[in-house]
């Protein structure tokens, strides 16, 4: 059977999971300090604390692929990874443990030695470190992968001798670990928790019984080890071996006994939601337990495939929710109530009820209001009142000047181009048209270029969409238009360019009309086309982006044909019937500030009668600056 690109396996041995001692961080880049990796706590009932925790801790481990620094090879050297990368893994693990109310002192690659059970048919040297075993097993996985069939005989907890890279060391790690194929590092930790692959289904009962999750969330566990190799192509996928079984002396017998739910009660980032919800507890008996769910209005929410399991750590009950309930993104906070009844066991409560509120952690619901006078004399100042969100770490008041002057983004001068580049690193957004012989320019020497950088991204597990965003806050008046010219290069019928707007800082994007689609799989446009798109009138500033994406089927990539004009070329972008807001100064304030005095100094320039200004409050939470709050118009009048 052809194996899914991403497959995970959970440790099924009957043994206690892994616990760890203090990990020695090794060498960090010169001049940098070690970021905290554990000892976290979060108030799940405080939305802003959950938001800050997400950005300060979960997001701190993103970008790990740039920090792995693996120095092995695919001919037999399992190599090592950087200390910073191991910290990324440890931080990600402890993020989840803290969110679920467990101790977040788990250590990764602490130097602890492997577990050897008397019944193990293969036994490495007792002095072997878990981290060494895991690193060897991670390489063994990829060395035995057959990209033609999708089969990997090493993807088992009991790999047979004779496999490429097999040893008693790698066998030991496979028998005591979670493992992921197609993922590594913190990304693998997240997938162990979510227990699903990209199409939303379980690979096997290892996923549907959430074995990986339960080992990671074993309350008494303290010691883990990670083995990783980042992969180099579709024929060499990345892999992770996460050693979860514990030595007896690594078990924390002082850990509080209680229910462990996932998603955890309280506010919970929807990006970490899962189709497989679970509840576990030491010594609980879920044999006759039932699960009921309801929404915020008390309406029943269907559950299916209820399972009970005593393997993989503590006993658990697991149930599957619909795609809607298991959604990985929400805009509005979404509440689900859970009640598990009929629980057995000495001293165990017979029922357990809790609520989960799925949230978008990039959205602040607290008021970021800035209030004050609607007019202000040019030679005076105005007093404004601030309403910062709870737990704000710092504030900004952004001064924006309304401009009616026309502008054109023509890609000719990279220093003056006001766009935000969201394209791949292997091709330039600003393309020199002469580089494509016989294709010809649109206007001038350069155009904006969107194409697929690669046919498959191992981290995203798919084709990464390509974007660029106009770095302007646009206020559309009656009859406003967005105009541009374009020319399609090699762009298949399953590929499209969507022009989209956002009025909430990029939390949601709405298409502006129908997308521009590829019309031929084998030819390019022989002429230039013009587009004129209506912009709905709005007093709220909006931003606009161009998004290039595929709906499936074959695609052209820059990676495969770097000298060909793949994708689409866009030029001479402008608006009519629009004003735009020019940010002139960002004023930094402490989190405790409740007032702001606006004058020419705080505006970043002279205030002139007849000008229109807008002020907006911004908040910092978890080290992240959030989008501007509602804008406050201020008209400047003569003294």
C-alpha positions as CSV (number, residue, x, y, z in Angstrom):
1,X,0.0,0.0,0.0
2,X,1.3,3.4,-0.9
3,X,2.1,5.4,2.3
4,X,0.8,8.9,2.9
5,X,3.5,11.5,2.6
6,X,3.1,12.3,6.2
7,X,2.8,9.4,8.6
8,X,3.2,9.2,12.4
9,X,3.5,6.3,14.7
10,X,2.9,6.3,18.5
11,X,4.8,4.2,21.0
12,X,2.6,1.2,21.8
13,X,4.9,-0.5,24.3
14,X,3.6,-1.1,27.8
15,X,6.0,1.1,29.7
16,X,6.1,4.4,31.4
17,X,6.8,7.4,29.2
18,X,10.0,9.4,29.2
19,X,11.1,11.9,31.8
20,X,14.2,14.2,31.7
21,X,17.0,15.9,33.6
22,X,18.3,19.4,33.0
23,X,19.6,19.8,29.4
24,X,22.8,21.6,28.8
25,X,22.2,24.1,26.1
26,X,25.6,24.0,24.4
27,X,26.7,26.8,22.2
28,X,24.5,29.6,21.1
29,X,25.4,32.2,18.4
30,X,27.7,34.8,19.7
31,X,26.0,37.7,21.5
32,X,22.6,35.9,21.8
33,X,20.9,34.8,25.0
34,X,19.0,31.6,25.5
35,X,15.2,32.0,25.3
36,X,13.2,30.3,28.0
37,X,12.0,26.8,27.1
38,X,10.0,25.8,30.1
39,X,8.6,26.6,33.5
40,X,5.6,28.3,31.9
41,X,2.1,29.0,33.2
42,X,-0.9,30.5,31.5
43,X,-4.4,31.4,32.7
44,X,-6.6,29.7,30.1
45,X,-9.6,31.6,31.3
46,X,-8.0,35.0,30.4
47,X,-8.2,35.4,26.6
48,X,-5.4,38.0,26.4
49,X,-3.1,35.8,28.5
50,X,-3.7,32.9,26.1
51,X,-3.0,35.3,23.1
52,X,0.2,36.5,24.7
53,X,1.3,33.0,25.5
54,X,0.8,31.9,21.9
55,X,2.9,34.7,20.5
56,X,5.6,34.7,23.2
57,X,6.1,30.9,23.5
58,X,4.5,29.0,20.6
59,X,5.5,31.4,17.9
60,X,9.0,31.6,19.4
61,X,9.7,28.1,18.0
62,X,8.5,29.0,14.5
63,X,11.3,29.4,11.9
64,X,13.0,26.4,13.4
65,X,13.9,25.1,9.9
66,X,16.4,28.0,9.7
67,X,18.0,27.0,13.0
68,X,18.3,23.2,12.8
69,X,21.9,23.3,11.4
70,X,21.9,19.5,10.8
71,X,25.5,18.4,9.9
72,X,24.8,14.8,8.9
73,X,24.4,13.2,5.5
74,X,22.2,10.6,3.8
75,X,25.0,8.0,3.3
76,X,25.1,7.1,7.0
77,X,26.1,10.0,9.2
78,X,23.1,10.8,11.4
79,X,24.8,14.1,12.4
80,X,23.8,16.5,15.1
81,X,21.4,19.5,15.3
82,X,22.0,22.9,16.9
83,X,21.3,23.6,20.6
84,X,19.0,26.4,19.6
85,X,16.9,23.9,17.6
86,X,16.6,21.5,20.5
87,X,15.4,24.5,22.6
88,X,12.8,25.1,19.9
89,X,11.5,21.5,20.4
90,X,11.6,21.7,24.2
91,X,9.7,25.1,24.2
92,X,7.0,23.7,21.9
93,X,6.5,20.6,24.0
94,X,6.3,22.7,27.2
95,X,3.9,25.1,25.5
96,X,1.4,22.3,25.1
97,X,2.0,20.9,28.6
98,X,1.3,24.3,30.1
99,X,-1.8,24.8,28.0
100,X,-3.1,21.5,29.4
101,X,-2.4,22.4,33.0
102,X,0.6,20.1,33.4
103,X,4.1,20.8,34.6
104,X,6.1,22.5,31.8
105,X,9.5,21.5,33.0
106,X,10.0,18.7,30.4
107,X,13.6,18.5,29.2
108,X,14.7,17.4,25.7
109,X,18.1,15.8,24.9
110,X,19.1,16.0,28.6
111,X,21.8,13.5,28.2
112,X,19.7,10.7,29.8
113,X,20.2,7.1,28.6
114,X,18.0,4.8,26.8
115,X,15.4,2.5,28.3
116,X,16.1,-1.2,27.8
117,X,13.3,-3.6,28.7
118,X,14.2,-7.2,29.6
119,X,12.0,-8.5,26.8
120,X,13.6,-6.3,24.1
121,X,15.1,-8.6,21.4
122,X,17.8,-6.0,20.6
123,X,19.7,-4.2,23.3
124,X,22.1,-1.3,22.7
125,X,24.8,-0.4,25.2
126,X,23.2,0.8,28.4
127,X,25.2,4.0,28.2
128,X,23.6,5.0,24.9
129,X,21.9,8.4,25.1
130,X,18.3,8.7,24.0
131,X,19.2,11.6,21.8
132,X,21.8,9.5,20.0
133,X,19.4,6.7,19.5
134,X,16.7,9.1,18.2
135,X,19.0,10.8,15.8
136,X,20.1,7.5,14.3
137,X,16.5,6.3,13.9
138,X,15.5,9.5,12.2
139,X,18.1,9.0,9.5
140,X,17.2,5.3,9.2
141,X,13.6,6.3,8.3
142,X,14.6,8.4,5.3
143,X,17.3,6.1,4.1
144,X,14.8,3.3,3.6
145,X,12.1,5.4,1.9
146,X,11.2,4.4,-1.6
147,X,9.8,7.5,-3.4
148,X,8.5,5.4,-6.3
149,X,6.2,3.3,-4.2
150,X,5.8,5.5,-1.1
151,X,6.7,2.5,1.0
152,X,9.2,2.7,3.9
153,X,9.8,-0.6,5.8
154,X,11.5,1.3,8.6
155,X,8.3,3.0,9.6
156,X,7.6,0.6,12.4
157,X,8.3,0.3,16.1
158,X,10.1,-2.9,15.4
159,X,12.3,-2.4,12.3
160,X,13.9,-5.6,11.1
161,X,17.7,-6.1,10.9
162,X,19.0,-5.7,7.4
163,X,17.4,-2.3,6.8
164,X,19.8,0.4,5.7
165,X,21.1,2.2,8.8
166,X,19.6,-0.4,11.2
167,X,21.3,-0.9,14.5
168,X,20.3,-1.9,18.0
169,X,20.5,1.8,18.8
170,X,18.0,2.8,16.1
171,X,15.8,-0.1,16.9
172,X,15.6,1.0,20.5
173,X,14.5,4.5,19.6
174,X,11.8,3.3,17.2
175,X,10.4,1.0,20.0
176,X,10.2,3.8,22.6
177,X,9.3,6.8,20.5
178,X,6.7,8.8,18.6
179,X,7.8,9.3,15.1
180,X,6.9,11.5,12.2
181,X,7.7,11.3,8.5
182,X,7.4,14.4,6.4
183,X,7.8,16.6,9.5
184,X,10.5,17.4,12.1
185,X,11.3,19.5,15.1
186,X,8.5,21.7,16.6
187,X,6.3,20.9,13.6
188,X,6.3,17.3,14.5
189,X,5.4,18.1,18.1
190,X,2.4,20.0,16.9
191,X,1.3,17.2,14.7
192,X,1.7,14.7,17.5
193,X,-0.8,16.8,19.5
194,X,-3.2,17.4,16.6
195,X,-3.0,13.8,15.4
196,X,-4.1,14.5,11.8
197,X,-2.6,14.7,8.4
198,X,-3.3,17.3,5.8
199,X,-6.5,15.7,4.5
200,X,-7.9,15.7,8.0
201,X,-8.1,11.9,8.5
202,X,-6.1,9.6,10.8
203,X,-3.3,7.6,9.3
204,X,-4.0,4.7,11.7
205,X,-5.4,3.9,15.1
206,X,-2.2,5.4,16.5
207,X,-3.7,8.7,15.5
208,X,-7.4,8.0,16.3
209,X,-6.4,6.9,19.8
210,X,-4.2,10.0,20.1
211,X,-1.2,7.9,21.3
212,X,1.4,10.5,20.4
213,X,-0.5,13.2,22.2
214,X,-1.0,11.2,25.4
215,X,2.7,10.4,25.6
216,X,3.6,14.1,25.2
217,X,1.0,15.0,27.8
218,X,1.8,12.2,30.3
219,X,1.6,14.2,33.6
220,X,4.6,12.5,35.3
221,X,6.9,12.7,32.3
222,X,9.9,14.9,32.5
223,X,12.5,13.6,30.0
224,X,12.3,13.4,26.2
225,X,14.7,13.3,23.3
226,X,14.4,14.4,19.7
227,X,16.1,13.1,16.6
228,X,15.7,15.1,13.4
229,X,16.8,15.4,9.9
230,X,15.3,18.2,7.7
231,X,15.0,16.4,4.4
232,X,16.2,17.7,1.1
233,X,13.5,16.9,-1.4
234,X,10.4,14.7,-2.1
235,X,12.7,11.7,-2.3
236,X,14.3,12.6,1.1
237,X,11.4,13.7,3.3
238,X,12.2,15.1,6.8
239,X,11.7,12.9,9.8
240,X,11.5,13.1,13.6
241,X,11.9,10.5,16.3
242,X,10.6,11.7,19.7
243,X,11.7,9.5,22.5
244,X,8.8,9.5,25.0
245,X,9.3,6.5,27.3
246,X,10.7,7.3,30.8
247,X,13.2,5.7,33.0
248,X,11.7,5.0,36.5
249,X,13.9,7.7,38.1
250,X,12.7,10.3,35.6
251,X,9.0,10.0,36.6
252,X,7.7,12.9,38.7
253,X,5.6,11.2,41.4
254,X,4.6,14.6,42.8
255,X,2.7,15.6,39.7
256,X,-0.9,16.4,40.6
257,X,-3.5,13.9,39.5
258,X,-6.3,15.4,37.4
259,X,-8.1,15.3,34.1
260,X,-6.1,16.2,31.0
261,X,-8.3,17.4,28.1
262,X,-7.3,18.3,24.6
263,X,-8.3,20.8,23.3
264,X,-7.8,22.2,26.8
265,X,-10.6,24.0,28.7
266,X,-10.8,27.8,28.4
267,X,-9.5,29.8,25.5
268,X,-7.7,27.7,22.9
269,X,-6.0,28.7,19.6
270,X,-8.0,27.3,16.8
271,X,-4.9,26.6,14.8
272,X,-4.2,23.7,17.2
273,X,-7.7,22.3,17.0
274,X,-8.1,18.6,16.0
275,X,-10.8,16.2,14.8
276,X,-9.9,13.9,17.7
277,X,-10.8,15.4,21.1
278,X,-9.7,13.5,24.2
279,X,-9.9,13.3,28.0
280,X,-7.5,11.3,30.1
281,X,-6.8,10.7,33.8
282,X,-4.6,8.4,35.8
283,X,-6.5,5.3,37.2
284,X,-9.8,6.4,35.5
285,X,-12.1,3.8,34.0
286,X,-13.8,5.1,30.8
287,X,-15.3,1.7,29.8
288,X,-18.8,2.9,30.2
289,X,-18.2,6.6,29.8
290,X,-20.3,8.7,27.4
291,X,-19.6,12.1,25.8
292,X,-22.0,14.9,25.1
293,X,-21.2,18.2,23.4
294,X,-23.2,21.4,22.8
295,X,-22.5,24.8,21.3
296,X,-22.8,28.2,23.0
297,X,-26.6,28.2,22.6
298,X,-27.0,24.7,24.1
299,X,-27.6,23.0,20.8
300,X,-26.3,19.4,20.7
301,X,-23.0,18.9,18.8
302,X,-22.6,15.4,17.2
303,X,-19.7,13.2,18.2
304,X,-18.7,10.0,16.6
305,X,-16.2,7.1,16.8
306,X,-15.9,7.2,20.6
307,X,-13.0,5.0,21.7
308,X,-11.5,4.1,25.1
309,X,-7.8,3.2,25.5
310,X,-5.6,2.2,28.4
311,X,-2.4,2.3,26.3
312,X,-0.2,5.2,25.6
313,X,0.1,6.7,29.1
314,X,-3.0,7.3,31.2
315,X,-6.4,5.8,30.4
316,X,-8.4,8.0,28.0
317,X,-11.6,8.5,26.1
318,X,-11.4,9.8,22.6
319,X,-14.1,11.0,20.2
320,X,-14.2,12.5,16.8
321,X,-15.9,15.8,15.9
322,X,-17.1,17.1,12.6
323,X,-15.0,19.2,10.3
324,X,-16.8,22.3,11.4
325,X,-16.1,21.7,15.1
326,X,-12.5,20.5,14.3
327,X,-11.9,23.6,12.2
328,X,-8.3,25.0,12.4
329,X,-9.4,28.6,11.9
330,X,-12.1,30.9,13.3
331,X,-12.7,34.6,13.2
332,X,-15.2,34.9,16.0
333,X,-14.7,33.1,19.3
334,X,-16.5,29.8,19.2
335,X,-17.6,27.9,22.3
336,X,-18.1,24.2,22.7
337,X,-19.3,22.6,26.0
338,X,-18.2,19.1,26.9
339,X,-19.6,16.6,29.5
340,X,-18.1,13.2,30.0
341,X,-20.3,11.0,32.2
342,X,-20.1,7.5,33.6
343,X,-16.4,7.6,34.6
344,X,-15.3,4.8,36.9
345,X,-12.4,4.3,39.3
346,X,-11.7,4.7,43.0
347,X,-11.9,8.3,44.0
348,X,-12.5,9.5,40.4
349,X,-15.3,11.9,39.8
350,X,-18.1,10.2,37.8
351,X,-18.4,13.1,35.4
352,X,-16.3,16.0,34.1
353,X,-17.6,19.1,32.4
354,X,-15.7,21.9,30.7
355,X,-15.9,24.4,27.9
356,X,-13.5,25.1,25.1
357,X,-13.5,28.5,23.4
358,X,-11.7,28.4,20.0
359,X,-10.0,31.7,19.2
360,X,-7.9,33.4,16.6
361,X,-4.8,34.5,18.6
362,X,-4.0,37.1,16.0
363,X,-7.2,39.0,16.9
364,X,-7.6,41.2,20.0
365,X,-11.3,41.5,21.1
366,X,-10.5,44.0,23.9
367,X,-11.2,47.6,23.0
368,X,-8.3,49.5,21.5
369,X,-10.3,52.7,21.4
370,X,-8.8,56.1,21.1
371,X,-11.3,58.9,21.7
372,X,-11.0,62.7,21.7
373,X,-11.9,65.8,19.7
374,X,-13.0,65.6,16.0
375,X,-11.3,68.9,15.2
376,X,-8.1,70.6,16.4
377,X,-6.5,73.9,15.8
378,X,-3.3,73.9,13.8
379,X,-1.4,75.8,16.5
380,X,-2.7,73.8,19.4
381,X,-2.7,70.3,20.8
382,X,-5.5,67.8,21.4
383,X,-6.0,65.5,24.4
384,X,-7.1,62.0,23.6
385,X,-8.1,59.2,25.9
386,X,-6.7,55.6,25.4
387,X,-8.4,52.4,26.3
388,X,-5.7,49.7,26.2
389,X,-6.5,46.0,26.4
390,X,-5.8,44.2,29.7
391,X,-2.2,42.7,29.9
392,X,-0.9,45.1,27.3
393,X,2.9,45.2,27.4
394,X,3.3,48.5,25.5
395,X,1.3,50.8,23.3
396,X,1.7,52.9,20.2
397,X,-0.3,55.8,18.8
398,X,0.2,55.9,15.1
399,X,-0.3,59.2,13.3
400,X,-1.6,58.9,9.8
401,X,-2.0,61.8,7.3
402,X,-4.8,61.6,4.7
403,X,-3.4,62.0,1.2
404,X,-5.3,62.4,-2.0
405,X,-2.2,62.4,-4.3
406,X,-2.1,59.7,-7.0
407,X,0.5,57.0,-7.0
408,X,1.6,54.1,-9.2
409,X,3.4,50.9,-8.2
410,X,5.4,50.1,-11.4
411,X,8.2,47.9,-9.9
412,X,10.9,50.1,-11.5
413,X,12.6,51.3,-8.3
414,X,12.9,48.8,-5.5
415,X,13.7,51.5,-2.9
416,X,10.5,53.4,-3.6
417,X,8.1,50.5,-4.1
418,X,5.6,50.3,-1.3
419,X,4.8,46.6,-1.2
420,X,5.1,43.7,1.2
421,X,6.8,40.7,-0.4
422,X,5.3,37.3,0.4
423,X,7.0,35.3,-2.3
424,X,9.5,32.5,-2.1
425,X,13.2,33.1,-1.7
426,X,14.4,31.6,-4.9
427,X,13.0,34.2,-7.3
428,X,12.6,38.0,-7.1
429,X,9.3,39.8,-6.8
430,X,10.6,42.5,-9.0
431,X,11.4,40.7,-12.3
432,X,13.6,42.2,-15.0
433,X,11.6,41.4,-18.1
434,X,14.6,41.2,-20.4
435,X,15.6,38.1,-18.4
436,X,12.8,36.2,-20.4
437,X,13.9,36.1,-24.0
438,X,11.0,36.6,-26.4
439,X,8.4,37.3,-23.7
440,X,8.7,41.1,-23.8
441,X,8.0,43.8,-21.2
442,X,4.6,45.1,-19.9
443,X,5.7,48.6,-19.0
444,X,9.2,49.6,-18.3
445,X,12.1,47.3,-17.5
446,X,10.5,45.6,-14.5
447,X,7.2,44.0,-13.4
448,X,5.9,42.3,-10.3
449,X,6.2,38.6,-10.7
450,X,4.2,35.8,-9.0
451,X,5.1,32.2,-9.7
452,X,5.3,29.0,-7.6
453,X,8.7,28.8,-6.1
454,X,8.5,25.0,-5.6
455,X,6.1,22.1,-6.3
456,X,6.2,21.0,-2.7
457,X,7.1,22.6,0.6
458,X,8.0,20.0,3.3
459,X,6.9,22.3,6.1
460,X,3.6,23.3,4.6
461,X,3.1,19.9,3.0
462,X,1.8,21.4,-0.2
463,X,2.4,24.1,-2.8
464,X,3.0,27.5,-1.0
465,X,0.8,30.3,-2.3
466,X,2.6,33.5,-3.4
467,X,1.6,37.0,-2.5
468,X,2.5,40.6,-2.4
469,X,0.6,43.3,-0.6
470,X,0.3,47.0,-1.3
471,X,1.8,48.7,1.8
472,X,-0.9,51.4,1.9
473,X,-4.0,52.1,3.9
474,X,-6.6,52.9,1.3
475,X,-9.9,54.7,1.8
476,X,-12.2,54.1,-1.1
477,X,-14.7,56.8,-2.1
478,X,-17.7,56.5,-4.4
479,X,-16.7,54.9,-7.7
480,X,-13.3,53.9,-6.6
481,X,-11.2,51.6,-8.8
482,X,-8.1,49.5,-8.6
483,X,-6.3,49.4,-12.0
484,X,-3.4,47.4,-13.2
485,X,-2.0,45.6,-16.3
486,X,-0.9,42.0,-16.4
487,X,0.5,39.3,-18.7
488,X,0.3,35.6,-18.1
489,X,3.4,33.5,-18.6
490,X,3.3,29.7,-18.3
491,X,0.3,29.4,-16.0
492,X,-1.9,26.2,-16.0
493,X,-5.7,26.2,-15.9
494,X,-5.6,25.1,-12.3
495,X,-3.7,28.3,-11.3
496,X,-5.3,31.6,-10.4
497,X,-4.5,35.1,-9.3
498,X,-6.9,36.6,-6.7
499,X,-7.0,40.3,-5.8
500,X,-8.2,40.6,-2.2
501,X,-8.9,43.3,0.4
502,X,-8.8,43.3,4.2
503,X,-10.2,45.8,6.7
504,X,-8.9,44.1,9.8
505,X,-5.2,44.0,9.5
506,X,-5.1,40.8,7.4
507,X,-7.1,38.6,9.7
508,X,-9.5,37.9,6.9
509,X,-9.3,38.6,3.2
510,X,-12.2,39.0,0.8
511,X,-11.8,38.6,-3.0
512,X,-12.4,41.7,-5.2
513,X,-14.3,40.1,-8.1
514,X,-13.4,36.9,-9.9
515,X,-9.8,35.6,-10.0
516,X,-7.6,35.8,-13.1
517,X,-7.1,32.2,-14.2
518,X,-4.7,30.4,-16.4
519,X,-6.2,29.7,-19.9
520,X,-3.6,27.4,-21.4
521,X,-1.3,24.7,-20.0
522,X,1.3,25.2,-22.8
523,X,1.3,28.8,-24.0
524,X,1.9,32.4,-22.7
525,X,-0.1,35.5,-23.3
526,X,0.9,37.2,-26.5
527,X,-0.5,40.6,-25.4
528,X,-1.0,42.7,-22.4
529,X,-4.3,42.8,-20.5
530,X,-5.8,45.6,-18.4
531,X,-7.9,45.1,-15.2
532,X,-10.1,47.6,-13.5
533,X,-11.7,46.4,-10.3
534,X,-14.4,48.2,-8.2
535,X,-13.5,49.1,-4.6
536,X,-16.5,49.3,-2.3
537,X,-16.9,52.7,-0.6
538,X,-15.6,52.6,3.0
539,X,-14.6,55.0,5.7
540,X,-12.4,52.2,7.2
541,X,-9.0,52.0,5.6
542,X,-8.4,48.7,3.7
543,X,-5.3,47.0,2.4
544,X,-5.0,45.1,-0.9
545,X,-3.0,42.0,-1.9
546,X,-2.4,39.9,-5.0
547,X,-2.5,36.1,-4.2
548,X,-1.3,33.4,-6.6
549,X,-2.5,29.9,-5.8
550,X,-3.4,26.5,-7.3
551,X,-6.6,24.5,-6.9
552,X,-4.9,21.3,-8.0
553,X,-3.3,19.6,-11.0
554,X,-0.1,20.3,-12.7
555,X,1.7,23.6,-12.1
556,X,4.8,25.4,-13.4
557,X,7.5,26.3,-10.9
558,X,10.5,28.6,-10.9
559,X,12.4,25.7,-9.2
560,X,12.0,23.5,-12.3
561,X,12.3,26.2,-15.1
562,X,14.1,29.2,-13.7
563,X,14.8,30.8,-17.1
564,X,11.2,30.5,-18.3
565,X,8.5,33.1,-17.7
566,X,6.3,31.0,-15.4
567,X,3.4,32.5,-13.5
568,X,2.0,36.0,-14.0
569,X,3.5,39.5,-14.4
570,X,1.7,42.5,-13.0
571,X,2.5,46.2,-13.5
572,X,1.3,49.8,-13.2
573,X,-0.9,49.3,-10.2
574,X,-2.9,52.4,-9.2
575,X,-6.2,53.5,-7.7
576,X,-8.7,56.1,-8.7
577,X,-11.3,57.7,-6.4
578,X,-9.3,56.9,-3.3
579,X,-7.5,58.6,-0.5
580,X,-4.7,56.9,1.4
581,X,-3.2,57.2,4.8
582,X,0.5,58.0,5.1
583,X,2.0,57.0,8.5
584,X,4.1,59.9,9.6
585,X,5.1,59.0,13.1
586,X,4.7,56.1,15.6
587,X,4.6,57.3,19.2
588,X,5.6,54.7,21.8
589,X,3.9,54.7,25.1
590,X,4.0,52.6,28.3
591,X,1.3,50.0,28.8
592,X,-0.2,52.1,31.7
593,X,-0.8,55.2,29.5
594,X,-4.4,56.3,29.4
595,X,-4.0,59.7,27.7
596,X,-2.2,61.0,24.6
597,X,-1.5,64.6,23.7
598,X,-1.5,65.1,19.9
599,X,0.4,68.0,18.3
600,X,2.9,68.7,15.5
601,X,5.6,67.0,17.4
602,X,3.6,63.8,17.8
603,X,2.4,64.1,14.2
604,X,5.9,64.1,12.9
605,X,5.4,67.3,11.0
606,X,3.6,70.6,10.9
607,X,-0.2,70.5,11.2
608,X,-1.9,72.6,8.5
609,X,-5.4,73.9,8.4
610,X,-7.5,71.8,6.0
611,X,-5.6,68.6,6.5
612,X,-7.2,65.4,7.6
613,X,-5.4,63.1,10.1
614,X,-6.2,59.8,11.7
615,X,-4.9,58.4,14.9
616,X,-4.9,54.7,15.8
617,X,-4.0,52.8,18.9
618,X,-1.8,49.7,18.7
619,X,-1.1,47.1,21.4
620,X,1.8,44.8,22.1
621,X,1.0,41.4,23.6
622,X,3.3,38.4,23.9
623,X,6.0,40.5,22.1
624,X,3.8,41.0,19.1
625,X,2.4,44.4,17.8
626,X,-1.2,43.9,16.8
627,X,-2.9,45.7,13.9
628,X,-4.1,49.2,14.5
629,X,-7.4,49.6,16.4
630,X,-10.2,51.7,15.0
631,X,-9.0,55.0,13.5
632,X,-10.0,58.3,15.0
633,X,-10.4,61.1,12.4
634,X,-9.1,64.5,13.3
635,X,-9.6,67.5,11.1
636,X,-7.2,70.4,11.4
637,X,-8.7,73.9,11.4
638,X,-7.3,77.4,11.4
639,X,-6.5,79.1,14.7
